[in-house]
Amino acid sequence: MKIMLITAGSRGDVEPFAAFARGAHAAGHEVRLAVPDNSGVDLSALDAVSLGADFSAMIADQGVSPLAAMRSFRTTVKPAMRAVIVNSVRESLEFAPDVLMYHPKIVSAPLIADHLGIPHIMVEAVPVTAPTRAFPAPGTITANLGGAVNKLTYKAVGAAGGMFRQELAEAAALLGSSATKTSDPSATMVTVSPHLLARPADWPERVHLTGPWMVPASRTVLDAALDEFIAEPFVYAGFGSMAAGNAADRGRSIIEATRARSIRTLIATGWGGIDVSEDLRGDDVFVTDSVPHAQVMARASAAIHHGGAGTVHTAARAGITSIVVPFIADQPFWGKQLHDAGLAPAPVAYRRVSAATIGAALDAVPVYESANRALAERMADEDGIAAALEIVEATC
């Protein structure tokens, strides 16, 4: 089977698709992966093509502030999304797949699939497209307002495609069409563990919780200096692609909190979420730009992170406690989910990061350790990629 995978966004949006591409190829399928540039994801040995958009540059330029995105919508956001929307058409037509699997940002995907007469499957790391009474749409509000009000929050998410009508018209024209209505996805896969989020009873049958799509921990060889540092107890801190507020103050707060407790700290600066000045560095602090989460968290005692879905699942599978510092989108949702489930301290808003708030969360870590070890045991046998392949094969 020829499978076309298309995704857009930061590393967390690309990595699961790359993991699935490897799994599908190993299962005998022909797979092409269309991705943004400079995501930081290992794409070696994959048939990967560029969508001509660089979300890392966009974040470096404006951070993750919604206000900054609104101010630069015409000059930065729309051109990047135009590249994604239009080049998704070009790459799909060239590959001629049997099925199209795509991130919700790929709003031209249903047009493409309908033109080719093939099934299309939406893939999301957090459930934002299937309305439910069980919880509000992640990225809207964190308070569970119950029933009908929760369902209403999904309308805001569904309206996003309307911002790119012109780009969708261009995509349709490339397909020789003027279509505005498209078919619904044949299936929607949510790459979330049912041990972290119970499947809502009011979801339609076509919506599946597959479990996370993850690269095997054995794939990456660790840098020798990093391997040596994590041979002794440490706490991990990294905020991925998040860039907002004062990164140097966050770095200082984290190190002051860990040093006050004689805890060694591994810091991944990512795309600008944390900065560590020279005066704070020492033998008890290891600073790098990024790390392979699965290998590192398997040895960590806790993880301070932004609460992205992929990082949440990696920490959970490692059996360690998360200290969530949410910035945007689904991150407050995951912080609340973990806290409500008795798996983590209450999330610390990124504007409230201080040595005191991080220190209090670190002091609470022992309370959650046994619950997280038990969760890791339940998640150990999950194979999200295998589950997803079964759905693909049944759909096609």
C-alpha positions in Angstrom: 0.0 0.0 0.0 1.2 3.5 -0.8 0.7 5.8 2.3 1.1 9.5 2.1 1.8 11.2 5.4 1.6 15.0 5.7 2.2 17.1 8.8 3.1 20.6 9.8 4.3 22.5 12.9 7.1 22.0 15.4 9.1 18.9 16.4 6.2 17.5 18.4 4.0 17.6 15.3 6.6 15.8 13.1 8.1 13.2 15.3 5.0 10.9 15.6 4.6 10.9 11.8 8.3 10.0 11.3 7.9 7.1 13.8 4.8 5.9 12.0 6.6 6.1 8.6 9.3 3.8 9.9 6.8 1.4 11.3 4.7 1.3 8.2 7.8 0.9 6.0 9.0 -2.0 8.2 5.5 -3.6 7.7 6.0 -3.6 3.9 4.2 -0.4 2.9 5.5 2.3 0.6 5.5 5.5 2.6 6.2 9.2 1.7 6.4 11.8 4.4 5.9 15.5 3.7 7.1 17.8 6.5 8.2 21.3 7.3 11.9 22.3 7.2 14.2 22.2 10.2 11.9 20.4 12.6 14.9 18.7 14.3 13.4 15.3 13.8 15.6 12.4 12.5 14.4 11.7 9.0 17.3 9.5 7.9 16.4 6.6 5.5 12.9 7.9 5.1 11.3 9.1 1.8 10.7 12.6 3.1 9.9 15.7 1.1 9.7 19.4 2.1 6.5 21.4 2.3 8.6 24.6 1.9 7.7 26.1 5.3 9.9 26.6 8.3 8.0 26.7 11.6 11.2 26.9 13.6 12.1 30.2 12.0 8.6 31.5 12.6 8.9 30.7 16.3 12.4 32.2 16.5 11.0 35.3 15.0 7.8 35.8 17.0 7.8 33.2 19.8 4.6 31.3 20.7 2.5 34.4 21.6 -1.0 34.3 20.0 -0.9 38.1 19.9 2.4 38.0 18.0 0.9 35.5 15.6 -2.1 37.7 15.0 0.1 40.7 14.3 2.2 38.8 11.8 -0.7 36.7 10.3 -0.4 38.2 6.8 3.3 38.5 6.7 4.4 35.3 8.3 1.6 32.8 9.2 -0.4 33.0 6.0 2.7 32.5 3.7 3.8 29.5 5.7 0.3 27.9 5.7 0.0 28.7 2.0 3.2 26.7 1.4 1.8 23.8 3.5 -1.6 23.8 1.9 -0.5 24.1 -1.7 2.6 21.9 -1.6 0.6 19.2 0.1 -1.4 19.0 -3.2 1.7 18.9 -5.4 3.5 16.2 -3.4 0.4 14.0 -3.1 -0.3 14.2 -6.8 3.2 13.3 -7.6 3.2 10.3 -5.2 -0.4 9.1 -6.1 -1.0 7.3 -2.7 -3.7 4.8 -1.8 -4.4 6.6 1.5 -3.7 10.0 2.9 -2.9 10.5 6.6 -2.6 14.1 7.8 -2.2 16.5 10.7 -5.3 18.8 11.3 -3.2 21.8 10.0 -3.3 20.2 6.5 -6.6 21.7 5.7 -6.3 20.8 2.0 -6.0 17.1 2.7 -9.7 16.3 2.3 -9.7 18.1 -1.1 -6.7 16.0 -2.2 -8.2 12.7 -1.1 -11.6 13.4 -2.7 -9.9 14.3 -6.0 -7.8 11.1 -5.9 -10.7 9.0 -4.8 -8.9 7.6 -1.8 -9.6 7.4 2.0 -8.2 10.2 4.2 -7.4 9.7 7.9 -6.8 12.6 10.3 -4.1 12.1 12.9 -4.0 14.3 16.0 -1.9 14.2 19.1 -4.7 15.8 21.2 -8.4 15.4 20.5 -9.5 18.7 19.1 -11.8 17.8 16.2 -14.2 15.3 17.7 -16.7 17.1 19.9 -17.5 15.5 23.2 -19.4 16.3 26.4 -16.6 14.7 28.5 -14.1 17.6 28.3 -13.7 21.0 26.5 -11.6 21.3 23.4 -8.0 21.3 24.4 -6.5 24.7 23.8 -9.8 26.6 24.5 -10.5 26.5 28.3 -9.2 24.3 31.0 -12.3 24.2 33.3 -14.7 21.4 32.6 -18.0 23.2 32.2 -19.9 20.0 31.5 -22.1 18.5 28.8 -23.4 20.8 26.1 -21.0 23.7 27.0 -18.0 21.5 26.6 -19.2 20.5 23.1 -19.6 24.2 22.1 -15.9 24.8 22.6 -15.1 22.6 19.6 -16.8 25.1 17.2 -13.9 27.5 17.8 -11.4 24.9 16.7 -13.4 24.0 13.6 -13.5 27.6 12.5 -9.7 27.8 12.0 -9.8 26.5 8.4 -11.9 29.6 7.4 -8.8 31.8 7.8 -7.3 30.1 4.7 -10.1 30.2 2.1 -7.9 31.8 -0.5 -5.2 29.2 0.0 -7.7 26.4 -0.2 -9.1 27.9 -3.4 -5.6 27.8 -4.9 -5.2 24.2 -3.8 -8.5 23.3 -5.4 -7.5 25.0 -8.6 -4.3 22.9 -8.7 -6.7 19.9 -8.6 -8.8 21.3 -11.4 -11.7 21.8 -9.0 -13.7 24.6 -7.4 -15.0 22.3 -4.6 -15.7 23.8 -1.2 -17.4 20.8 0.4 -15.3 17.7 1.2 -15.9 14.3 2.7 -15.4 13.6 6.3 -12.3 11.6 7.3 -12.7 7.8 6.9 -11.1 7.6 10.4 -9.6 9.9 13.0 -6.6 8.6 15.0 -5.8 10.2 18.3 -2.3 9.3 19.3 -3.1 9.2 23.0 -2.9 6.4 25.5 -6.3 5.3 26.9 -4.5 5.1 30.2 -4.0 8.9 30.2 -7.3 9.8 28.6 -10.4 7.6 28.7 -12.2 7.4 25.4 -15.4 9.5 25.5 -18.6 7.4 25.1 -20.1 9.9 22.7 -17.3 9.8 20.1 -18.3 8.2 16.8 -16.9 4.8 16.0 -14.5 6.3 13.4 -12.5 8.1 16.2 -9.8 5.9 17.7 -7.3 6.2 20.6 -4.3 4.3 19.2 -1.8 5.0 21.9 1.3 7.1 21.2 3.5 6.8 18.1 7.0 6.6 19.3 10.5 5.9 17.9 12.0 2.9 19.7 14.4 4.1 22.5 17.2 2.0 21.0 17.4 4.1 17.7 19.5 6.9 19.0 23.1 6.7 20.2 23.7 9.1 23.1 26.5 11.7 23.0 29.2 10.4 25.3 29.2 13.4 27.6 25.4 13.3 28.0 25.5 9.5 28.6 28.1 10.1 31.4 26.0 12.9 33.0 22.8 10.9 33.2 24.5 7.9 34.7 23.8 9.6 38.1 20.5 10.9 39.4 19.2 14.1 37.7 16.0 16.0 36.8 15.3 16.9 33.2 14.1 20.3 32.2 13.1 21.3 28.6 10.3 23.3 26.9 10.7 22.1 23.4 9.7 24.6 20.8 8.2 27.0 23.3 9.7 30.5 23.2 8.0 33.2 25.3 8.8 35.5 28.1 12.2 35.6 29.7 14.1 32.3 29.0 17.1 33.3 31.1 14.9 34.0 34.2 13.3 30.5 33.7 16.7 28.9 33.5 17.9 30.7 36.6 14.7 29.7 38.6 15.0 26.1 37.7 18.7 25.8 38.6 18.2 27.7 41.8 15.4 25.3 42.8 17.3 22.2 41.9 20.6 23.4 43.5 18.8 24.3 46.7 17.8 20.6 46.9 21.2 19.2 45.7 19.6 17.9 42.5 21.6 17.6 39.3 19.9 19.1 36.3 19.9 18.3 32.6 18.6 21.3 30.6 17.5 21.2 26.9 17.2 24.8 25.7 15.1 23.8 22.7 14.0 26.6 20.4 14.4 29.2 23.1 12.3 28.1 26.0 15.2 28.0 28.5 18.5 29.9 28.6 21.3 29.3 31.0 23.8 32.0 31.6 27.5 31.1 32.1 27.5 32.1 35.8 24.9 29.3 36.5 26.8 26.5 34.8 28.8 23.9 36.7 29.4 20.2 37.1 25.8 19.7 38.4 24.2 21.2 35.3 24.4 19.8 31.7 23.1 22.1 29.0 22.3 21.0 25.4 19.9 22.1 22.7 17.9 18.9 22.6 17.9 15.3 23.8 16.3 12.0 22.8 13.5 12.0 25.3 12.9 8.3 25.6 16.5 7.4 26.5 16.9 10.4 28.8 13.6 10.2 30.7 14.2 6.5 31.3 17.0 7.5 33.7 15.5 10.8 35.1 13.9 11.2 38.5 11.4 13.8 37.2 10.8 16.0 34.2 10.0 19.7 34.1 8.4 20.3 30.7 5.8 22.3 28.7 3.2 19.6 28.6 3.2 18.8 24.9 1.4 15.5 24.2 4.6 13.7 23.1 6.6 14.7 26.1 3.7 13.8 28.5 3.5 10.3 27.0 7.3 9.8 27.1 7.5 10.8 30.8 4.5 8.6 31.6 6.1 5.6 29.8 9.3 6.2 31.7 7.3 6.1 35.0 8.5 9.5 36.2 6.6 12.5 37.5 6.0 15.5 35.2 6.2 19.1 36.4 4.2 20.8 33.7 4.8 24.4 32.8 2.2 25.0 30.1 2.5 27.8 27.5 -0.2 27.4 24.9 -2.6 25.2 23.0 -3.2 21.7 24.6 -0.5 22.1 27.3 -2.8 23.4 30.0 -5.1 20.5 29.2 -2.4 17.9 29.8 -1.2 19.7 32.9 -4.7 19.5 34.3 -5.2 15.9 33.2 -2.1 14.7 35.0 -2.9 16.6 38.1 -6.5 15.5 38.3 -5.4 11.9 37.8 -3.1 12.1 40.8 0.0 11.8 38.6 1.6 15.3 38.9 1.6 18.4 41.0 -0.6 21.3 39.8 0.8 22.9 36.6 3.0 26.0 37.0 2.0 28.7 34.4 5.1 29.8 32.5 4.7 33.4 33.8 4.8 32.1 37.4 8.0 30.1 37.1 10.3 31.0 40.0 12.7 29.1 42.3 9.8 28.9 44.8 7.1 27.5 42.5 9.5 25.0 40.8 10.9 24.1 44.2 7.5 23.4 45.7 6.7 21.2 42.7 10.0 19.3 43.1 9.2 18.8 46.8 5.9 17.2 45.8 7.4 14.7 43.4 7.6 11.8 45.9 3.9 11.9 46.4 3.3 10.8 42.8 6.1 8.4 42.2 4.2 5.1 42.9 1.3 6.2 40.7 3.6 6.9 37.8 5.4 3.6 38.2 2.1 1.8 38.0 1.0 3.9 35.0 4.2 2.9 33.2 3.5 -0.7 33.8 0.1 -0.4 32.3 1.5 1.5 29.2 4.4 -0.9 28.6 2.6 -3.1 26.2 1.0 -0.3 24.1 2.0 -0.3 20.4 0.3 2.7 18.9 1.9 2.3 15.5 0.7 -1.3 15.2 -2.8 -0.3 16.3 -2.8 2.5 13.7 -1.6 0.2 10.9 -4.5 -2.1 11.7 -6.9 0.8 11.3 -5.3 1.9 8.0 -5.4 -1.6 6.6 -9.1 -2.1 7.6 -10.0 1.3 6.1 -8.3 0.6 2.8 
